[in-house]
Every structure is written in C-alpha cells, then in structure tokens.
Amino acid sequence: MELKIFRSIYVLLAFLCLGFIYYITVFVFIEDWLGLRSSAGSLNALIFTFLASFCAFSFCVCAFTDPGGVPSSYVPDVEEYQISDQETKKTGVHRMQCDKCSTHRPPRAHHCRVCRRCVLKMDHHCIWINNCVGHRNYKPFLVLIFYATVASTYSATIFISCVLQK
C-alpha cells in the first residue's frame, strides 16, 4: 500500500482537528456538564465516541480506497460513438480521448492533475483525504460527510447545553 496519503498536511490537520474536537467534547464539556462518572455523562461520551470512531473509520476508508482508474485495455465502442459534427455541437459530446494521458476514456472519466491519471466517474480531488473522489470511494466519502455532520451537530449540542447550564 502506498502511503502517499501521509505526505499531505491537510490529512494531518483533519486528524488533529478530529482528535481536538473529541478531547474537548468528552473531557471538557461532558465532564463539566454531567460528569463522566454519571450514567448520563457516560452515555453521551459513549455516543460521541461511536460517532467520532465511525467518522475516523470512514475517513480512512475513503482516503485509502482507490477511486477507480480507467483500465489500460479500455477501447470505446466505435458504433456507439459515431456522431456527426452537427450532433457534436448540439449535444456537447467531447472527444473520448484524454489529452494528458493520450488514452481512451469512458464517459464521466476525467483526468486529475494532482494524481496524474484518469479517474472513473470523478467527482473531485479532495485535499482533505489527499485522494480523488471517484467510482470506488464515492460511497465512503458520502458516509464520511454524514458522520462528520452528525458528530459535529452532537458536539455543538453538548457545547450549547454546557454553556446554557452555567
């Protein structure tokens, strides 16, 4: 496994931010609001720990999963793509060859200038995971966004409850 992921400062910042928010939420706000030794405090700490763990796990899966490259043996079906010049201008169909790689590419495959390769169903190159979001890691990316949103909302709720109690 190539560990190019750890060369990015943004990946380190994402992990540090997750760790900082976890520490502040559990050991400062929950401890101050309910106390970690109480059943309510332990339950809130357990819930937030699960949310933060799921977020960290989905981050790792998204970052380490290959987004899906175009196979080197890919050749487009000639009959399917025989379009006249008039239809090309009307429909906006582009050439089915990558300008950078000089290889054939399927529809919705795009060349990533950071990764220096064509990616199937490329959405974007995310600097926070130091990887492209493509065909194979699109679902883990959405799960990461979901768990990060839920964990952030839960942490903000705990913070507001702690502040309103004082």
HELIX and SHEET records of a PDB file:
HELIX    1   1 LYS A    4  ARG A    7  5                                   4    
HELIX    2   2 ILE A    9  TYR A   23  1                                  15    
HELIX    3   3 ILE A   24  ILE A   30  3                                   7    
HELIX    4   4 GLU A   31  TRP A   33  1                                   3    
HELIX    5   5 SER A   39  PHE A   64  1                                  26    
HELIX    6   6 ASP A   85  THR A   91  1                                   7    
HELIX    7   7 TYR A  138  GLN A  165  1                                  28    
SHEET    1   A 2 HIS A 110  CYS A 112  0                                        
SHEET    2   A 2 ARG A 117  VAL A 119 -1                                        
SHEET    1   B 2 HIS A 124  CYS A 126  0                                        
SHEET    2   B 2 ASN A 131  VAL A 133 -1                                        
END                                                                             
